[in-house]
Amino acid sequence: MPENKPGPEPGSEGARKIAEAHRGSHEHDREGGFAANPELAKVAGKKGGEAVKSKYGSSFYREIGKKGGDTVKRERGPGFYAEIGKRGGEQRSAKLKKLKESDQQK
């Protein structure tokens, strides 16, 4: 049974008119969105994260992270983590080798 929400039916003419009237009323609408202003996205993300933390607590993030990790493990297998760990280690090793070489040239 659908929830009884106030306002026009989604997709209706009334909903379209409200969306049209609303368009451009936020700072990110007027300034080209988050792509045009990454600092605005950072601030918005921080505010959203703080709101979620105050509502659900910091353990919420651990719980959803674990759920996501379990899903990845189930869908891709435990070998996936070994593979991405190996790739990360190879990249780190290459960076360290490059740093050592540039230090030796000085």
C-alpha positions in Angstrom: 0.0 0.0 0.0 1.5 3.4 -1.0 2.4 5.9 1.7 0.1 8.9 1.9 2.6 11.7 1.3 1.6 15.4 1.0 2.1 17.1 -2.3 1.4 16.2 -5.9 1.7 12.8 -7.4 5.2 12.1 -8.6 5.4 12.7 -12.4 2.2 14.7 -12.4 1.8 18.2 -13.9 1.8 19.7 -10.4 5.1 17.9 -9.5 6.7 19.2 -12.8 5.6 22.8 -11.9 7.1 22.6 -8.4 10.4 21.2 -9.8 10.5 23.9 -12.4 9.9 26.6 -9.8 12.5 25.1 -7.5 15.2 24.8 -10.2 18.0 27.4 -9.6 17.0 28.1 -6.1 20.1 26.5 -4.5 23.6 27.9 -4.6 24.9 24.8 -6.4 22.2 25.3 -9.1 23.3 28.8 -9.8 27.0 28.1 -9.8 27.1 25.2 -12.1 26.8 22.3 -9.6 29.4 20.4 -7.7 31.6 19.7 -10.7 32.1 23.5 -11.1 32.7 24.0 -7.4 34.3 21.0 -5.7 34.6 22.8 -2.4 30.8 23.1 -2.3 30.5 19.3 -2.7 33.0 18.8 0.1 31.0 21.0 2.4 27.7 19.3 1.4 29.2 15.9 2.0 30.6 16.8 5.4 27.2 18.2 6.5 25.5 15.1 5.2 27.9 12.8 7.0 27.6 14.7 10.2 23.8 14.5 10.0 23.9 10.7 9.5 26.4 10.3 12.3 24.2 12.3 14.7 21.1 10.3 13.7 22.5 6.8 13.6 25.8 7.0 15.5 29.4 6.4 14.4 28.9 2.6 14.5 26.5 3.0 11.5 29.5 3.5 9.2 31.2 0.4 10.5 28.1 -1.6 9.9 27.5 -0.5 6.4 31.1 -0.9 5.5 31.0 -4.4 6.8 27.9 -5.1 4.7 29.5 -3.7 1.6 32.7 -5.7 2.2 30.7 -8.9 2.7 28.8 -8.3 -0.5 32.0 -7.8 -2.5 33.5 -10.9 -0.9 30.4 -12.9 -1.8 30.1 -11.6 -5.4 33.8 -11.5 -6.3 35.3 -14.1 -4.0 38.0 -13.7 -1.3 40.7 -13.8 -4.0 39.6 -10.3 -5.1 41.0 -8.8 -1.9 44.3 -10.6 -2.4 44.5 -9.3 -6.0 43.8 -5.6 -5.1 46.2 -5.9 -2.2 48.9 -7.2 -4.5 48.3 -4.4 -7.0 48.5 -1.8 -4.3 51.7 -3.3 -3.0 53.2 -3.3 -6.5 52.4 0.4 -7.0 53.8 1.3 -3.6 56.9 -0.7 -4.3 57.4 1.1 -7.6 56.9 4.5 -6.0 59.5 3.7 -3.3 61.9 2.5 -5.9 61.5 5.7 -7.9 62.1 7.8 -4.8 65.2 5.9 -3.9 66.6 6.3 -7.5 65.9 10.1 -7.5 67.6 10.4 -4.0 70.7 8.6 -5.3 70.9 10.9 -8.3 71.1 14.0 -6.1 
